[in-house]
Amino acid sequence: MATAEITIEPVVESSAAHNLDRRRFMQDIHDLSSDELDGLMSSSDGRPFLVVHHLPEMKEMGVPYLMPNTPITCRVDNTEKYTTRSKVRVGTLYTVRLTHGHFHWAVKRKYKHFQELHRDLYKHKMMIHLLPLGRFAKDRNMLRNMSEEMPSLHGTERTRRTSSKMKYLEEYLNGLLENAFCRNDHAMLEFLSVGALSFITDLGPKGLEGPIVKRSGGHRIQGLNCIGHHQICFRWSRRWLVVKDSFLMYMNRDHGNINFVLLFDPEFKVKVGRAHTDTTYGVCIENFTRSLIIKCSSYRQTHWWSHEINRLADSCDFLKVQRFSGFAPPRENTLAKWYVNGSGYFADLADALEQAKEEILITDWWLSPEVYLKRPATDNYWRLDEILHRKAKQGVKVCVLLYKEVELALGINSDHSKRTLMNMHPNIKVMRHPDHVSSVVFLWAHHEKMVAIDQTVAFVGGIDLAFGRWDDSKYRLTDLGLREKPDDTTEELEKEEIDGNGVADGLKQSEAGDELKPSDEEAEQDPKDLKSNTKLWLGKDYSNFIRKDWVQLDKPFEDNIDRTEVPRMPWRDLSAAMHGKAARDVARHFIQRWNFTKIFKSKYKDDFYPYLLPKSHATADSLPITVPGSKKANVQVLRSADRWSTGTCENSILNAYINTIEKSEHYIYIENQFFISCSDAKTVHNGIGDAIVDRILRAHREQKKYRVFVVIPLLPGFEGDISAGSGTAIQAILHFTYRTMCRGEHSILSRLSEVKDQWTEYITFCGLRTHSQLSQSLVTELIYVHSKTLIADDRCYIIGSANINDRSMLGSRDSELAVFVEDEERVPSIMGGEEYQAGPLTLALRKECFSVLVGAASDPSINVDDPISDEFFFVAWNDAAKQNAQIYQKVFKCLPYNGAHNMRELKEYSSMERLCDTDPDQAKEELKSVRGLLVHFPLKFLCEENLLPPLNTKEGMAPVGLWT
């Protein structure tokens, strides 16, 4: 592909294509260079996985299916008797066992099949002799050692003995296989059941292959089958069937294109007989999405195929419903790593993408092609679209699945993302789903965030590859550029002379104002020339979406808000990396969604969008790519999936949350973008809040110490000013959040009435806030908590894309992905004042979270070792959160505010003078007492108001399920 690239691909200066009205590339590049071809030939270890993406090219170029310079041997070691159709003669069936490199398989053949093979080879031999062309000279030399005739098995006494017959056939076949022409002949390959996918190491054992006749239809997805009686509407087609250890597929052998892939799942069944297939000698193969019917030539072949398919599938993990009713089992000894904030995640992801050799699989709720993965950016090398373009030119297949939004409701512009990427190179394929009208899905979204590289390493979590997501533990509110220091290092000015809480200390106001004023060059950064760039967030990446949501994403380098006047909203999020079998589980989920989308949407049915194949778990322990700093743990991949989103049904994330809460002994820490739970079986259905209540009541009755930490955003992430009445969507989410925490009979605090005022000993609700100085003014902003994380007992954690609400948890609504990680090792720690054996990965994660939130990262006197001790829970956590909230209210009059119980009080409070404006020096002194980032969530904010949207608003007309 590198050779063809020169003639078709111009230099990409910007991600915005000049003409995005139509797809630039309509077909793949099919020219393989000699080096690429040599790489696909491989050795006796098997063919590389990239072969699956070049089947038509290999077919066209005549690449042999058998591995060059690798012997293939056979052994005929068994016979079976069967009755022929005449019911007079009894025939003999031979079992031929074959070995090619490290691949082993068996075929069953009649004597007539040996005769047919010999006849076909003899015909080809004669044809070559009769065509005296120079290019056939080599073939003629190879054929001289081939016997002229097939000896009869009915001659001497010796040949009547079964063992001698088997031996003679074995010697004959081995003789043919030593001849290069014979062993690569089409007739021989079909006799041996060998195809293009037989010897790809990462697809696992060779499996079962052979020619079939398959029937059309059988899809269990609404709208994919012909309207009418199936016996009239179906058609039969000849295909080549391939059965591997976790899937089967059929392909067009003439063209080399894969036509369909069926993944093994708990619904997988193989049935035979007319009752199940409506045809003689039929086999019905079912999974959750399709009932595939194939036709065999005989009763014996029917049972052979069904037996072998079941044998291959028998050891497949995906045939069983796993823990938490999930699709994938826990994977032991899995290298795993967690990330708090996007900076470390983006950096590791960039390095892993750079090492991709075969496939890059990406799915996001929102993807910004122009996002930078390493910062500050001094060129475009680490920009996402440039990374993907670079890898595509190297021959890596890039497959991206995007959520197709309802454009009137969301402005994430997935069409721009799709067209931008697909116009870069034909190796980049982007599909969007769902089509809202045809699928009748208007309310639900694909919400998962995932990247899988070579099906070897995968990243899962809450962080989209999009604008506004990159952040670090400093949670900067400003970005007017970094300045160079004499030692050539750079540091942001606003933080250079700021204490650990983010307040300017020691700068005179006039000095700060002069230094913070950006130059014209800094204000208008040219994306083509970043050599002098010192900003961390360029263009639309600098955001405050409650002040102003993203618009004009096709102009990514134009600022969305005035960064000299409006502080950015920091973004707190978590993600996780995993390797080996767990990474292959993640990739399998993507492949299931990709193939499902390809089948469902007619525009993706052409060969430009390939079917994807999952790698075998048998080779998953080989790790050509590893993320630095990973540790071994037990990892299980979880998901929320439904027929509309994936073609299957699952809510294992919800089950894992509830199970973890129920089994926790000491504490749970929840950090989530939403907190909508406590089932009433009418408006809210997930039982996470109920599990929290039950666990606290159990601790109270047993008189045992137990803590629940809940951290959520102080305001939902919708544009609007709640004090001016323009935040209808904000109020709607607040209504259901307060309904979960403290308002109404179903709320957590209402159901803890048995505990009375002692509930504060068990549970705490907090948000996050920080402050800084911008253009001579003190500013504050909430830190937007976008995490989807649960940590329990310093031994296990869940990180994913699923919010705590019905949309994410029920499975029938938004699609989600998460990982449940349990430490396998133990390290000494402390819990409740006693010695405790904690898991190293989970302990480190919890300490990282708590250290930043309570200010221990900048104050060594704060001890976070014991998360449930009275000293930590009441003083380091709750007292700090209470004091911080009071200081911010005094200095900034910020919202939400616990003293504003109704809209009248809210407006009065919002109109009050702010200390930061009237006496900035005193305000700075007050802010010096802020410790960490925690503030108590104001449980009485607007408690006298009905926060549900009015029925005459568009939010009020939306179904309640949209908000829950």
N, C-alpha and C positions, 0 to 999 in steps of 0.2 A: 504494500500500500504506500510505502514511502516513495516509490518510484512514480506512481500515478499522481501522488499528491502535488508534485511540482507543477503539473499542467493544469490542475483544476482549482487549486486553493490559493486565493490571494492572501496577502499579509493582513492579519486581523489587527486593526488599530483600536477598534472599539467594539463592545459587545453588541451595540445597536446595529442591526443590519439595515442596509439602504432600502431593501424591499422585502418586507415580511408578509406580503399578501399571499404568497404561495410558497410551498415547500421547495427549497433550492435543490435538494438531492432526492431523486425519485427511486434510486436503486443503489445497491452496494457497489463498492469497487471490487471487481472480481479478478484483478491481475495480481498474482502472487509472484514475488521475486524469487530468485533461485535460493537465496538464504532463507526466506520464509518457508519455501517448499521443503528444504532440507530439515528445518526445524520441526515440521509436521511429520516427517518420515520417522524420526526418532530411532530408538534402538530396541533391544530385547526387553527393556524395562516397560515398554508400552508407549503408546502415542500420547502427545500432550493434549490437554483439554481443549486448546484452541481449535482442534480439528472440528469440534461440533459447530463452530461458526464458519467453517469453510468447506462444508460438504459438497455444495454444487461445484466449486472450483476444483476440488480434488477429483470429483467425478469427471469433469471436463478434461482435466489434465492427465487422466489415466493413472492416478496414484494407486498402487496396489493396496488391497485391504490387508493382506498379510504383511508382517513386519520384515523388511529386507534383512538378509544375513542372519535370520533367526530360524532355526529348523522347526518343522512341525512334524510331529510323530503321532501315529495312531496305534491303538491296541483294540482288537476285536475280542471281547472277553465274555460275551454272554449271548445266549439265543433264547428266543421265545417262540412258541408255536401259536399260530392263529389260523382261524378258518377263513378261507377265501370266500368271495361272493357266491361262487358256485356251490359252496357247502359240500364239495366233494374232496378237493385237495386241502391238505393242511400245509400252510406256508411257514417259513422260518423268518424271524425278525432278528436282526443282528444289532447288538449295542456296540457302537464304535466310540471309544474314548480317545480324546485328542489332547495333545499338549503343544502349546506354542508360547515359548518364553515362560512366564510364570502364570499363564492362563490355562485353565483346564475346563473341558466341557465334554458332553456326550451327545451323540445323535443316534437315532434308531433308523435302520435302513433294511429294506428287503433286498433280496438278491437281484430283483429286477432293477433296483436303483443303481447297483454296481454296473449292470449291463448298460443302462441308459447313460451313465457317466462315461463308460468306455466308448460307447458309440458316438457321443458328442465330441469327446476329445479326438477320436479318430477322424471325424468329419473335419474338424478344425485343422488337424494335421494334413489331411489331403488338400484342403483349400490352400494352405501355405505352400505345399509342394507344387501345386498347379499354378500358383502365381509367382513366377520366377523374378520377384523384385528384390533389389539389393537390401532393402530395409528388413526383409524377412530372413536374411542369411543367418543371423544369430539364433532366431527361433528354429530354423531348420537343423542347426547343429545340436540344439538342446533336445530335439525330438527324435534324433537317431537312436537313442537308447530306449525309446518307448516300444513296448511289445506290439506286434501287429494285431493279435487277436486276444479276445478274452477267453481263457480256458474254461471248459465246461466243468461243472461241479457234479456231474452225473456219470463219470467215466469209470474209474478204477475203484477197487474195494477201499483203497486208502482215502479217497475223496468222499466216501460215504460216511466216514466217521466225522461227527460234528466238530470235534476239536481240530481236525485237519482242515476242514472247510474254513473255520475261523482263522487258522494260521495262514492259509493260502491267501485269503482275502486281505489279511493284515499286511502280508509281505507285498502283495500287489499294490495296495494303496500307499504304503510307505515308499515303494519304488516310484510311483507317480509323483508323490510329494517332494521327492528329491529333485525333480525336474522343474526348473523355474517357470517354464511356460505352462506346464500342466497345473501347477499349484495355484497360479493366478488366473486360470481360465474361469470364465463365468460359470460353466457347468460344475467345475470342482468347488468353487466358492459356495454355490447353492447346495451342493451335496454336503459340504462341511458346515452349513448354516453360518457362514461368515459374511459380515457386512461392514460398512464404513465405521460403525461405532463399537465393533467387537473388542478392540484392543486398546481402548483409551483407559489408561490406568485410573484416573480419577472418577470414572464411572463404575469402578468396582469390578467384580467378576464378570466374565463374558456374558453370562446369562443365557437366555433362550431367544433364538431368532428363527425367522423363516417366512416364506411367502404365505400370505393369507388373502382371503376375500372378506372385506368388511362391509357392514351395512351403514348407510348414512343415518343421521338423526340420533335419538337416544339421549339428547341433552336434557338435564333436569333444570335448566335455567329457562325461565319464562321467556318466550319469544324467539328461541333459537331453533325450534323444530317447525317443520312444514305443517300448515293447517290442513287437516284432513286425516283420513285413515292411514296409519303408517304402512300398511301392506301395499297401498297404492302409491304413496308418496316417496318411499325410500328407494335408493339405488345401491347397487353393489359395485365395489371398486377393488382392484387388485393393489395390495400394498405389501410392504415388508415390515413385519412386526418385530419389535425389539423389547425384551423384558429384562430389566435390571433389578437390583436388589431393593429399590424403593420407588420405582415407577415403571410404566411401560409406555411405549410410543409406537406409532407407525409412520412410515415415510414413503415417498415416491422413489422407488429404487432407480428409475430411469433418470430423474433429474437431481436426486440427492437432497430434496427438500423435506424437512420434517413437517408432517401434516397435522399431528395431534399428539399431545402428551397427557397421560392419565397418571396422577400421583396416587400412591397407596395411602389410604386413610382408614379410620375405624369402620367405615361403611363398605370397605373393599370386600367383594365376594366374587367367586367364579362359579357359574352354574352351567350345566350342560343339559341338552335334551330339548325336544320340540316345545315342551310346556313353558320353557323360559325364553326360547329364542324364536319360536314360530318358524323354524326351518330345520330340515334334516341335517344332522351332524353339526349343529350350531353350538357355539360357546358364548355365554353372556358374561362380560366382565364389568362389574359395577363399582363405582365409588360415589362420593357425595354429589358429584356434578354430572355424571354421565353413566348411561347403561350402554356399553359398547358390545355389539354382536358381530362375531366373526364366524365364517363358515369353513369347515374342514372337509377333507376328502373322504373320510371314513370314520366309523364309530371308534376304531382304535386310536386314530389321530386325535379325535375330540378329547378322549380321556387322557391321552399323553400330554396334550397342551394344558389341560386344566390341572393335571397333577404337577407338571413342572412349574407352572405359574404360581400355584400355591406353595410349592417347595421353595421357590426363590423369595416369595413374599413372607414366608413364615418367620424369618428372623428380623423382619423390618420393625423398628420401634414405632412407626407411625400407624401400624394396624391397631394399636391399643390406645384406649383413652388413658392419658397419663395423670400424674398428680395434679390436683386443682382442676381436673377435667380439661387438661391442656393437650395440645397436639404433640408436644415434644417432652421427653423425659428429662430429669435432672442429669447434667453432664458433669461427672467427677473430674478432678484434676484439670480444670479448665483455667487457662491464663486469663485473668480478668483485671480490669482497672476502672476506677471511677473518676469522674471529673466534676468539680464544682466551678461553675462559670464557663463561658465559651472560649476564653483565651487558650487554655491548655488543650481543650478538646479540639479546637480548630487547628492548632499547631500539629498535634499528633495525627489528626485526620489528613492534613496536607502531606505530611511525610509518608503516611501509608498509601495515599493516592499516588504519590510519586513512584512507589514501588510496584504498582499494579502491572501485571503482565498479561492478564486474560480478560477479566471482566470487572467493571465497576457498576454496582447496582445501587440506585439511590431512590428513595421515596420520601417526600416531604409534603406537609400541609402547604408550605410556601417555600419557594426556592428563588433566591436572587442570584442570577448568574454573575453579577458584578461584585459580589461580596468578597472581601479579602480575608484569607485564612491566617496570614501572618502580618503583624502590624508593629510599628507604622510602615506602610507600604512605600517603598522608594522606587518600585517599578511594578509591572503587572504580573510578575512571575508567579506569585502566590494568589492571584485572583482565581476564583473558582472556575469560571468559563475558560480561562487560559490553561489551567491545569487539565481540564477535561479535553480541551482541544489538543493539547500536547500529547496526552496519552492516546487519544483517538488516532492521531497521525502515526503513532508507534504500533498501531494494530490492535489496541485494546478496545473491546466492545463496551460502550457506555450505554446503559439502559436506565432511564429515569421515568418514574411514575409520579405524576402530580395530581393533586386534588383539583378537579375542575369546579371552581366556585360558581355560585349564583352571582353574577356580576353586579346586580342591583343591590345586593346585600354586602358584598365584600369587594375590596379594592386591591386584592393581591396580584391581579393581572397575570394569571398562569399562562395565558396565551402569549404574552411577551416572553416569559421564561422559556416556553416551549420553542417558539420560533427562533429566539436568539441562539439557543443551543443547537437546534437541528440545522441551522444554516451555517454551522461552523464546519461540520464534517459528516460524511455518511455513516461513520461508525458510531455516531451519537444518535440514539433513538429515544424519543420522548413521547409518552402516551399520557393522556388525561382521562380521568374517570371521576364521577359518573356522567353520563348524558342524562340530565335531570328529567327530561320529558319521557324518553323511552324507558328509563329505569324507574320512573315515578319516585325518584329520590330527590327531595327538595331541601329537607331539613338537616340531613346528616352529612358528615364529611369524612374524608380520609385524613386522619389526624396524626398518623404515625410519622416518626422521623427516624430514618435508618439509612446507613451506608454499609454495603458489604463489598469487600475487595477480594477478588479471586476465590470467593467462597471460603476464605481462610481466616480473615479477620473481619469483624463487624462492629459497628457503632450503633447504639440504640439509646434513646433518651428523649428529652424534651426540647432539644435545641434544633430548630430548623436551620438550614444553610441559607440564611436570609438576613436582611438588614435589621439592625437593632439588637442582634443576639450576642455579638461579641462583647465581653466584659471581663473584668478580673475583680479581685477582692477589694480593690480601691473604690470601686463603684463611683467613678468620676461623674460629676454633674456638668462639667465644662470641657470643651475641646477646641481651644483657640490655637492649638499647635504646641509642640514641645520646643524648648529652646536648647541650643547646644551649650555645654559647659566647657571650660578650658581643656578638660581631659578628653574631649570629643565624645563624651557620653551625653545622652539626652534625658531630660526629665521634664515632666509637665510643670509649668510655672506655678499653676494654682496649688500643686501638691508639694512644691519644693520647700516652702516654708509654712507647711500646714501640719498640725499635730495629728495624732492617730485618729481623731474623730472627724477630720476633714475641715476644720475651721482655720482660716488664715490667722496666723499668729506672728506679730512682730512687724508686719508690713503696714506702713502708713497708707491711708486710703488713696492719696494722690499717687503714691508710687505704684500701688497695685493697679490703679486705673491706667496709668501710662503703660505699664508693662503688659497688661492684659489686652490692650487694644490691638486687634489684629491688623496687619498690613493689608493693602489691597491684594497683594500676591497670595496671601494666606486665605483671604475670603473667597477668592475664585480659583480653586485648585484645578489645574488642567490634568485630566486623567491620563493624557498621553505623555506628560512630563512630570514624573513624581520624584525626581532626584532630590529636590529640596523639601519634599513633603515631611511634615512632622505631626500631622493630625492622625488620630487613631480612627476616627469615624469620618469618612468622606461622603459628601452629598447626602443622599437619603438615609445613609447609615446613622447619621446623627438624628435622633428621633425623640419625640415626646408625644406618644399617640393619644394620650388623654387630652392634651392641648390641641393636637391636630393629627388626624389619621393620615396614613400615607396616600399620596396622590401622584399621578404622572410618573409611574415607575418606569416608563419607557425613557425617562430622562434621569437616569440613576445618579448622576454626578451633580445635579442641581439640589441645593439644600431644600429640605421640606419646611424647616422652621429657621428663624433667625438665631443663629448660635451665639450672637453677641448679646441677646436679650432673654432668650428662653433656655433654661437648663435642660439637658437631656434627661430622660428617665432611665436610670440604671436597670440592668436586666440580670436577674439571678436565676440560674438554671443548672440542672445536673444532667449528666450523660454517662454512658458506660461503654467500655470496649470489651470484647471477648474474642477468643480464638477457637480453632479446632472445631469440634462437633457442635458446640453452641453457635459458633459463627455459621456453620452449615445449616443449622435450624433456622437462623435468621434469614439466610439466603433462600432457603426452601420456601419460607413464607412469602418473600418477595416474588419468587418464581411462580408460586401458586397464584398470586394476585396478577402478575404480568400476563401469564397464559390465560387467566380468566378474562382479563380486559381485552386481550387479543381476540378471543372467541366472541365476546359480547358485542364489541363495537365493529361494525362492518368496515369502517375506514382503516382498521388495523389488520385486516385479514390478508393483505398482500404479503409477499415474501420479504419486503423491506423490514418489516417488524418480525423478528424471528421468534420461534418458540424457544424457551430457555429450558435447560436440563439441570437438575440438581446433582451435585457431586455425591459420590458414595461416602458414607461415614467411615468406611473401612480404611480410607486413606487420609482421614482428617487429622491424624497426629503429626503429619508432616507439615511444618510451619515455615514456609519460606519468608513470611512477613510476621514480625512480632512487634507489638507496641512496647517501647521501653517503660520499665516500672511496673509491669503486670505481675500479679501474684496468683498462685493457684487457689481455686475455690470450686465449690459446687454451684453450677449455673443452670438455670432452667429458663427457657424462652417462653413468654406468655403473650396472649393476645386477646383482643376483643374483635370478633369477626362475625359476619352475617352473610346470608345468601346474596344480598345486594352488593356487598363489598368484596368478598373473597370467594363466594360460592360454598361456604361452609359456615357452621355456627359454633361459637365458642365465647365464653366469658371467664377465662381462667385468671385474668388479672383481678377481677372482683373476688373470686374464690381465694386467691392467694392473700389479698389484703385482709379479708375476714379471718382466714385461718391463722395468719401471722398475729393479728390482734388478739384472737382468742387464746393462742398458745404463749403469748408474751408473758414473762414473769416479773419484769422490773419496770420497763418503760417502753413507750413507742414515741417516735418523733415523726411528725407528719409535716412535710413542706410541700404545698400544693397551690396551684393557680386558682382552684376552686375548692369549696368545702360545702357541697350540697348533698345531704344524705338524710338519714332517719326516715325509714319507710313508713308511709301511711297507706300503701297499696293503691293510691289514687293518683297523686301528683308526683310523688317521689317513691322509688322502688328499691334502690340499692341499700344494703343493710350495714354499711361501714360504720355509720354513726351509732346504730343499734349495738354493734359489736363493741364499740368503745364504751357505751353505757353499761353493758353487761359486764365488761371486764373491770370497770371502776367499782361497780356494786359488789362484785366478787371480792375485790381487794378490801373494800370497806367492811364487808361482813367477816372476812378473815383477819381483819386488823393488820394488814400488811401494807408496806409502803409501795406505792405504784404511781408513776407519773405519765401524763400525756402532754406532749408539747405539740401545739398546732401553730404553724406559721403560714400565713396567707397574705395576698396583697391587701393593702389598706383600702384600695378602690379597684373595682373590676376594670379591665383594660379596654374601655370603650371611650370614644371621643365624646366630650360633653362637660359642662360645668354644672355640677349638681346644685350649687348654691343659686344658680340663675334659672333652674328648672329645665335645662337643656339636656340633662343626663338621664333620659328615660331608661335606656338600656342599663346604665349603671345602677339605677334604683331597682330594676327588675332582678338583677343578680344579687344585690344586697338583700332584697326581700327573702330570697331562698337561702342565702347564707345565714341571715339572722334566724330564719326558721329552723335551721340546723343547730345553731349554737344555743340560742337563748330565748326565742320567742315562739309561743304556741305550745300546745300540749305534746307535740311530737319532738320538741327540741331536746338536746342533750341535757341542758341544765334543768329543764322542767322534769325530765325523767329521773334526775338525780335528787329528787325531793327527799328521798330517804337519807341522803347525806347532809341535807340542809346547807348551812353556810360553809361546811367543810369541803365543798367542791373545789375550792381554791387550793386544797392540799393535793389534789389529784390531776387537775387539768388547767392549762393556761393557753390563752389565745393571743397571738401577737402578729404584728406586721413589722415592716422594716422601713426605716427612713434615714436619710443622710442630708448633709448640707455642705455648702462651699461658698465661694465668692466669685461673682461674675460681673465684670464691668463696673467695679466699685460697689456693687450691691451684694449683700448677703442673700443667698438663695437656698431653698430646701426643696426636696422632691422625695416622694416615696420611691423605694426600690421595688420594682415590679417583680414579684415572686412568680416565676413561670414554671417552677420545678414541679415534678410529679414523683415524689419520693416518700418512702416509708422506711424508717430504721427501727429495729427492735433489739433490745437486750445486748447491744454491742456484738451481735453474732450473725445477723442477717439484714439484708436491705433489698428494697425493690426500687428500681429506677426505670422510668419509661416515659411514654407520651400520654398516659391516661390520667385525666383529672378525676378528682373525687366528685363525680356527679353521674347522673343516669346516662348522659350522652356517651361518656367514655366507658362506663363500667358494665352496662347491661349486655353489650355484645351486639344487640340488634340495632344499634344506632351508629355512632362513629366507629371507625376502625382504629385500633390502637395496638401498640407493641410495647412490651416491657421485659425486663429480666429480673428474676429472683435469684439473689446471690447469697449463698451460705458459706461461711468460713469453714474450712476443713481442719485448719490448725488452731491452736490456742496459745495465747500469750497472757502472762499475769497482769491483772488490772485490779480495779476496786469498784465495788457496787454496794451502795448502802452502808458504807463504812467497813465492809468485809472484803477479804480477798476473793477475787473472782477471775474465772478463766474466760477471757474475751477472744473474739476472732480478730486477727490483725487487720484485715481489710476493713471490716465494719467499724472497728474501734477508731482507726485512722480517719475514716469518713466522718464519723460522729464528732470527733475532736476538731476536725477541720471546720465543720459547720458551726459548732458551738463557739470555737475560739474567735471566729470573725464576728459572730452575732453579739456576743457579750463583751467584746473588746479585749479579750485575753491575748489576741495577737499583738497588741501594742502595750498591754499591761501585764507583765509576768506575775503580778500578785494575784491575779484571778485564776483559780484552779478549776479546770474542766474535767479532771480525771474521773470524778464520781458524779454521774449525771443525776442521781436521785437523792443525793444528800440534801438535808435541809439548807445547809450553807449555800449550795449551788442553786437549788430550785427557788428558794425564797429570796435570797440576797442577790446572787450573781445574775439570775435570770429575771425574776418578777420585780424586784425593787428597781433594778436598772431600767426595765421596760416602763415601769410606772413613772420614774423620774424623767426619763427621756421624753415621754409623751407630754409631761407637764412643761418641760423646757421648750419644746417645739411649739406648744400652744401659746406660751407666753411670748415667744420671740416672733413667730411667724403667723399666728392665728390660722394654722393649717387645718385642713379637713382630711378625714372625718374627725369630728370633735364630740366627745362624750357628753358635753353639756348642752348640745343643741338637740333638743328632743322633738322639735317640730320645725316646719319651714320658716315660721316667723322668727324663732330663736336663731335659726341658721343664718337668715339674712342679717339680723342684728349683729351676730358674731362676725360675719364676713365683712361688715362695714366698719368694724372697729379699727382704730389705728394700730399699727404693728410696731413692736419695739425695734425691729430691724430697720424700720424707716425713721422713727422718731429719735432713737438713740442707738446708732450702730455700735458705738464703743461698748455700751452696757450689754447690748445683744451678744457681742463677741465674748464678753466675760461670762454671760449665762451659758453660752454654748460650750465653753470649756468643760462644763460639768457633764456633758453628754458622754455616755460610756457605751461604746459599741453601736449597734444598729437597731436594736429591738425597741419597739413601742407597743404598749398594750393595745389590742384591738378594742375600739370604743363600742362596748356592747349596748349602750343606751342611745347611740346616734340615731336620730329620727325615729325613736321608739313609739312616738305618738302618731306617726304618719303611716298610711297604707302605701307601701312602696311598689305595689303591683302597677304596671303601666295602665293608664286610662284606656278604656275600650275604644275611644275615638282616635287613638294614635296607631301608627303602623306596628309598634311594639305590642300594643294591647290587642291587636287583631291576630297576632302570631299565636300559634298553639303553645300551650304551657310547656310542652316538651322541649321547645326551642331553648328555654332558659334552664331547664333542670338536667 
